Amino acid sequence: MTAGRIRAVTFDAGATLLRADPPVEEVYFREFTRDGAAGGKAELASALAKTWKEIRDRKRDDRYEGPAGERGFWETFVGRARRHFDGGALSGESFERLVTHFLRPDSWAVYADVPGTLARLEGDGFPLAIVSNWDSTLGALLEAHALADRFAAVLISGVEKAAKPHPEIFLRAASRLGLAPGEILHVGDSLEEDYAAAKAAGLSAILLDRDDRHPGVADRIRSLDELPGRLAPAEAALAGGSRER
């Protein structure tokens, strides 16, 4: 990372700015068990990992497209996870309870290191943006947690119909910020979808490694509190983009 030329910072959302509270695994386990599933938390973790791998292996940007849209994507996802968990079928009632839970703003929490980091970066002159693989509900969630107005642009895969790790969503972020990709630093928790993908798109990148899973990555931080110290204050004359959400 060449910190001296960075003029804006983009962030992933999930596991970077926001976390499920309680964790996603706990919610799924509770609901699957209520729905009659038999299995333990280790089996559930394996089922969710396998389901996400199947989604990533498709290597397509259309995870929220098609006649069923976002709801259809999640219904398929949760149904697959349940089958991988214990071979059973998810009931419609269980799916509706999961949808209702994750739509509630109080089912999500902002990491403690987020507000101060955003304020410090803004004070140093960095426009901020979000580049996230999320459905279209993210905008309302950011509003509910008083985060939306902190970002000059919010690019959501379910809205953009483009998803990480493909470069298109990163390039759109650069365009909306009015900057070249090489003038932007991307920060996220995924080695593949954030760190490697941003670099492949021409951005600089830092891996947020809260759980110390990737000690071999040189450009990594354990907390967002470390981020402002990695960057020199942005140039006074920035090519600012429109404030889009």
C-alpha positions in Angstrom: 0.0 0.0 0.0 1.3 3.4 -1.0 -0.3 5.6 1.7 0.9 8.9 0.4 -1.3 8.8 -2.7 -4.6 7.6 -1.0 -7.3 10.2 -1.3 -10.4 8.2 -0.3 -11.3 5.1 1.7 -14.0 2.5 0.9 -15.3 0.0 3.4 -17.0 -3.4 3.3 -20.1 -3.4 5.5 -20.7 -6.9 7.1 -18.1 -7.9 9.7 -16.3 -4.6 9.0 -18.8 -1.9 10.0 -21.7 -3.9 11.2 -22.2 -7.3 12.9 -25.2 -9.4 13.6 -26.3 -9.2 17.2 -26.7 -12.1 18.2 -24.4 -13.7 15.6 -25.9 -15.2 12.5 -25.0 -18.7 13.5 -26.8 -18.4 16.8 -30.0 -17.1 15.1 -29.9 -19.9 12.4 -29.3 -22.6 15.0 -32.1 -21.3 17.2 -34.5 -21.2 14.3 -33.5 -24.5 12.7 -33.9 -26.2 16.1 -37.3 -24.6 16.6 -38.2 -25.9 13.1 -37.4 -29.5 14.1 -33.8 -29.8 12.9 -31.4 -32.2 14.5 -27.8 -31.3 14.8 -25.2 -29.3 16.7 -23.5 -25.9 16.2 -20.5 -27.4 14.5 -22.8 -29.0 11.9 -24.5 -25.7 11.4 -21.2 -23.8 10.9 -20.2 -26.4 8.3 -23.6 -26.1 6.5 -23.4 -22.3 6.3 -19.8 -22.4 5.0 -20.7 -25.0 2.4 -23.7 -23.0 1.2 -21.7 -19.8 0.9 -19.0 -21.7 -1.0 -21.7 -22.9 -3.5 -22.7 -19.3 -4.0 -19.2 -18.0 -4.5 -18.3 -20.9 -6.9 -21.0 -19.7 -9.3 -18.7 -16.8 -10.1 -21.6 -14.7 -11.3 -22.8 -11.2 -10.4 -26.5 -12.0 -10.4 -27.1 -13.4 -6.9 -30.1 -11.1 -6.4 -31.5 -11.1 -9.9 -34.0 -13.4 -11.5 -37.8 -13.6 -11.1 -37.7 -14.3 -7.4 -35.3 -11.4 -6.6 -33.7 -10.9 -3.3 -36.3 -12.8 -1.4 -35.9 -15.8 -3.7 -32.1 -15.7 -3.2 -32.4 -15.9 0.6 -35.1 -18.5 0.5 -32.9 -20.7 -1.6 -29.8 -19.9 0.5 -31.6 -20.8 3.8 -33.2 -23.9 2.3 -29.8 -25.1 1.2 -28.2 -24.4 4.5 -31.0 -26.4 6.2 -30.5 -29.4 3.9 -26.7 -29.3 4.5 -27.4 -29.1 8.2 -29.6 -32.2 8.7 -31.1 -33.1 5.3 -34.4 -31.5 6.2 -36.6 -28.9 4.5 -37.1 -25.5 6.0 -40.7 -24.5 6.7 -42.3 -21.4 5.4 -42.9 -20.2 8.9 -39.3 -20.6 9.9 -38.1 -18.6 6.8 -40.5 -15.8 7.6 -39.2 -15.6 11.2 -35.7 -15.3 9.9 -36.6 -12.6 7.4 -38.4 -10.6 10.1 -35.4 -11.0 12.5 -32.7 -9.8 10.1 -34.8 -6.9 8.9 -35.0 -5.4 12.4 -32.2 -2.7 12.9 -31.8 -3.9 16.5 -30.6 -7.3 15.1 -27.4 -5.5 14.0 -24.8 -3.6 15.9 -22.1 -1.1 14.9 -18.6 -2.2 15.9 -17.2 0.0 18.7 -14.2 1.1 16.6 -16.3 2.4 13.7 -17.6 5.9 14.8 -14.2 7.2 15.9 -12.4 5.9 12.9 -14.9 7.4 10.5 -14.7 10.7 12.3 -10.8 10.7 12.2 -10.7 9.9 8.5 -13.3 12.6 7.7 -11.3 15.1 9.8 -8.2 14.2 7.7 -10.1 15.0 4.5 -10.9 11.5 3.2 -14.2 11.0 1.4 -15.6 7.6 2.5 -17.7 5.1 0.6 -19.1 1.6 1.2 -18.7 -1.3 -1.3 -20.7 -4.3 0.0 -22.2 -7.6 -1.0 -25.5 -7.1 0.7 -29.1 -6.9 -0.4 -31.1 -3.6 -0.9 -32.0 -3.5 2.8 -28.5 -2.2 3.7 -29.4 1.4 3.0 -32.2 1.5 5.6 -30.0 -0.3 8.1 -27.3 2.3 7.7 -29.9 5.1 8.2 -31.2 3.4 11.3 -27.7 3.2 12.8 -26.9 6.9 11.9 -24.2 5.8 9.4 -25.6 6.7 6.0 -24.6 10.4 6.1 -21.0 9.5 6.8 -20.5 8.1 3.2 -20.2 9.9 -0.1 -21.4 6.8 -1.9 -22.9 3.5 -0.9 -22.6 0.7 -3.5 -24.6 -2.4 -2.6 -24.4 -5.5 -4.8 -28.2 -6.1 -4.6 -28.7 -2.6 -6.0 -25.8 -2.4 -8.4 -26.3 -6.0 -9.8 -22.6 -6.4 -9.5 -20.8 -8.1 -6.6 -17.3 -8.6 -5.2 -14.9 -10.1 -6.1 -15.6 -8.9 -9.6 -13.9 -5.5 -10.3 -17.0 -3.7 -11.7 -18.4 -2.6 -8.3 -15.0 -1.2 -7.2 -14.6 0.7 -10.5 -18.1 2.2 -10.1 -17.1 3.4 -6.6 -14.0 5.1 -8.0 -16.1 6.8 -10.7 -18.7 8.1 -8.1 -15.9 9.4 -5.9 -14.3 11.1 -8.9 -11.0 9.4 -8.4 -8.7 6.9 -10.1 -8.8 3.4 -8.5 -5.2 3.7 -7.4 -6.2 6.7 -5.3 -8.6 4.7 -3.2 -7.9 2.3 -0.2 -10.4 -0.5 0.4 -10.8 -2.0 3.8 -12.7 -5.2 4.5 -12.6 -8.5 6.3 -12.6 -11.0 3.4 -9.3 -12.1 2.0 -10.8 -12.9 -1.4 -13.7 -10.5 -1.8 -12.1 -7.4 -0.2 -8.4 -7.6 0.0 -7.5 -9.5 -3.2 -10.4 -8.3 -5.2 -9.8 -4.6 -4.5 -6.1 -5.0 -5.4 -7.1 -6.8 -8.6 -9.3 -3.8 -9.5 -6.4 -1.4 -9.1 -7.2 -0.1 -5.6 -4.9 -0.3 -2.5 -6.2 -2.6 0.2 -5.9 -3.4 3.9 -7.4 -6.6 5.4 -9.4 -6.1 8.6 -8.4 -9.3 10.5 -10.3 -9.0 13.8 -9.9 -12.6 14.7 -6.2 -12.9 13.7 -6.9 -15.5 11.0 -4.4 -14.2 8.4 -1.0 -13.4 10.2 0.8 -13.8 6.9 -0.8 -10.8 5.2 1.4 -7.8 5.5 -1.3 -5.2 4.9 -3.7 -6.0 7.7 -5.1 -4.5 10.9 -6.8 -6.1 13.9 -9.0 -3.1 14.6 -10.2 -0.1 12.6 -8.6 2.1 15.3 -5.3 1.3 13.5 -6.4 2.6 10.2 -6.0 6.4 10.5 -2.4 6.0 11.6 -1.7 4.1 8.3 -2.7 7.1 6.2 -1.3 10.5 5.6 -3.9 13.3 5.6 -5.6 13.6 2.2 -4.7 16.4 -0.2 -6.6 19.6 0.4 -7.9 19.7 -3.2 -9.9 16.5 -3.7 -11.8 15.5 -6.8 -15.0 14.9 -4.8 -17.9 12.9 -6.1 -21.6 13.4 -5.5 -23.0 12.2 -2.2 -24.8 9.1 -3.4 -26.6 6.4 -1.5 
